[in-house]
Amino acid sequence: MNKKIEIQELGHKDYKETWEYQEKLFKEILDIKVKNRREDAGLATPNYFLFVEHPHVYTLGKSGDMSNLLLSEDQLKEKGATFYKINRGGDITYHGPGQIVGYPILDLDNFFTDIHKYLRFLEEMVILTLAEYGISATRSDGETGVWLDVGTPFARKICAMGVRASRWVTMHGFALNINADLGYFDNIIPCGIKGKAVTSLNVELGVETVNIDEVKEKLLKHFKVLFEAELSKQKTEA
């Protein structure tokens, strides 16, 4: 059981390149698990946590509805945005500058084999981080992610989540709005949920910008405790 997780800072990276890199790491872990099963090799499986900031992009999960994208192909180009259908759960979401996007690629056999618990822990990591900024965030029943003012007409989402798992290996993850341009969310029905707003940490704090690196440190602090993990950092180019 390997509870060590390598933190990789990918910087600003194209979505497709990052997706391909995730798939590479995902396959690496699965291949080790297959070898262990066939040969009783006893090899430890690695774990990764990628941080990245994408150019403007919309992604649609495997169960998503194309009608939740409100732009044509030409309008996407005008907005300087790209679009991908991908293999995570969930519906449509937006990634772009000013977001912290996190992709934990973990072998949950090293931690616990429960996808629901995994998602709740990711949500808890964000909730605890936002609490350090005086923001009271919570979950919304039946709606994965992290929300503010749930149960009121002012309910708004600050963090979207969508994951894929196979043989207890995870990929994809979460997108937390820190200094995001919220206008880009007007071009979709976020997560396929009508009538719900989206927000960003800087908006909630009433400031122009929030230090993204500081938020990442807080996220990792809570992640480490929740997953009882040992973290090591590496800056890399995928």
Residue pairs with C-beta under 8 A, 6 or more apart in sequence:
1 109
1 110
2 44
2 45
2 46
2 47
2 107
2 110
3 47
3 110
3 111
3 227
3 228
3 229
3 230
4 46
4 47
4 229
4 230
4 231
4 232
5 47
5 48
5 49
5 104
5 106
5 227
5 229
5 230
5 231
5 232
6 46
6 47
6 48
6 49
6 232
6 233
6 234
7 48
7 49
7 51
7 220
7 231
7 232
7 233
7 234
8 48
8 49
8 50
8 51
8 233
8 234
8 235
8 236
8 238
9 51
9 233
9 234
9 235
9 236
10 18
10 21
10 50
10 51
10 52
10 236
10 237
10 238
11 52
11 53
11 235
11 237
12 52
12 53
12 54
12 55
12 97
13 52
13 53
13 54
13 238
14 54
14 55
15 54
15 55
15 57
15 59
15 82
15 84
15 95
16 82
16 84
17 238
18 50
18 52
18 54
18 103
18 238
19 84
19 86
20 238
21 50
21 238
22 50
22 103
22 105
22 171
22 172
23 171
25 46
25 48
25 105
25 171
26 105
26 166
26 169
26 171
28 46
29 45
29 46
29 47
29 105
29 107
29 169
30 166
30 167
30 169
32 43
32 44
32 45
32 46
33 45
33 107
33 109
33 167
33 169
35 41
35 43
36 42
36 43
36 45
45 107
45 109
45 110
45 169
46 107
47 104
47 105
47 106
47 107
47 110
47 229
48 103
48 104
48 105
48 106
49 102
49 103
49 104
49 105
49 106
49 220
49 223
49 231
50 102
50 103
50 104
50 105
50 238
51 100
51 101
51 102
51 216
52 101
52 103
53 97
53 98
53 99
53 100
53 101
53 212
54 95
54 96
54 97
54 99
54 101
55 80
55 81
55 82
55 96
55 97
56 79
56 80
56 81
56 82
56 94
56 95
56 96
56 97
56 184
57 81
57 82
57 83
57 84
57 94
57 95
57 96
58 69
58 71
58 76
58 81
58 82
58 83
58 84
58 92
58 93
58 94
58 95
58 187
58 188
59 83
59 84
59 85
59 86
59 88
59 92
59 93
59 95
60 66
60 68
60 69
60 83
60 84
60 85
60 86
60 91
60 92
61 86
61 88
61 89
61 90
61 91
61 92
61 162
62 85
62 86
62 87
62 88
62 89
63 89
63 90
63 91
64 85
64 90
64 91
64 92
64 192
65 91
65 92
65 192
67 189
68 91
68 92
68 188
68 189
68 192
69 83
69 92
69 187
69 188
70 186
70 187
70 188
70 189
71 79
71 81
71 187
71 188
75 187
76 82
76 83
79 184
79 187
81 96
81 184
81 187
86 172
87 164
88 162
88 163
88 164
88 171
88 172
89 162
89 163
89 164
90 144
90 160
90 161
90 162
90 191
91 189
91 191
91 192
91 193
92 188
92 189
92 190
92 191
92 192
93 160
93 162
93 175
93 188
93 190
93 191
94 175
94 184
94 185
94 187
94 188
94 190
95 101
95 175
96 180
96 181
96 184
97 179
97 180
97 181
98 177
98 178
98 179
98 180
98 181
98 200
98 202
98 212
99 175
99 176
99 177
99 178
99 180
100 175
100 176
100 178
100 212
100 215
100 216
100 219
101 173
101 174
101 175
101 176
102 173
102 174
102 175
102 176
102 219
103 171
103 172
103 173
104 122
104 170
104 173
104 223
105 169
105 170
105 171
106 118
106 169
106 170
106 227
107 168
107 169
108 114
108 115
108 118
108 165
108 168
108 169
108 170
109 168
111 227
111 228
111 229
112 118
113 168
115 163
115 165
118 163
118 165
118 170
119 144
119 161
119 163
120 139
121 223
121 226
121 227
122 161
122 173
122 174
123 139
123 144
123 145
123 146
123 159
123 161
124 222
124 226
125 219
125 222
125 223
125 226
126 137
126 146
126 158
126 159
126 174
126 176
126 219
127 137
127 138
127 139
127 146
128 222
129 215
129 218
129 219
129 222
130 136
130 137
130 146
130 158
130 201
131 137
132 218
133 201
133 204
133 205
133 210
134 205
135 148
135 158
135 201
135 204
135 205
136 148
137 146
137 147
137 148
137 158
137 159
138 146
138 147
138 148
138 150
139 145
139 146
139 147
139 150
140 147
140 150
140 155
143 157
143 191
143 193
144 161
144 162
145 157
145 159
145 160
145 161
145 174
145 191
146 157
146 158
146 159
146 161
146 176
147 155
147 156
147 157
147 158
148 154
148 155
148 156
148 157
148 158
148 199
148 204
149 155
149 156
154 197
155 196
155 197
156 196
156 197
156 198
156 199
157 190
157 191
157 193
157 196
157 197
157 198
157 199
158 176
158 177
158 198
158 199
158 200
158 201
158 204
159 174
159 175
159 176
159 177
160 174
160 175
160 190
160 191
161 173
161 174
161 175
162 172
162 173
163 170
163 171
163 172
163 173
164 170
164 171
164 172
165 171
176 201
176 215
176 219
177 198
177 199
177 200
177 201
178 200
178 201
178 202
178 210
178 212
178 215
179 200
179 201
179 202
179 208
179 209
179 210
179 212
180 200
182 198
182 199
182 200
182 203
185 198
190 196
190 198
201 210
201 215
202 208
202 209
202 210
220 231
223 229
223 231
224 230
224 231
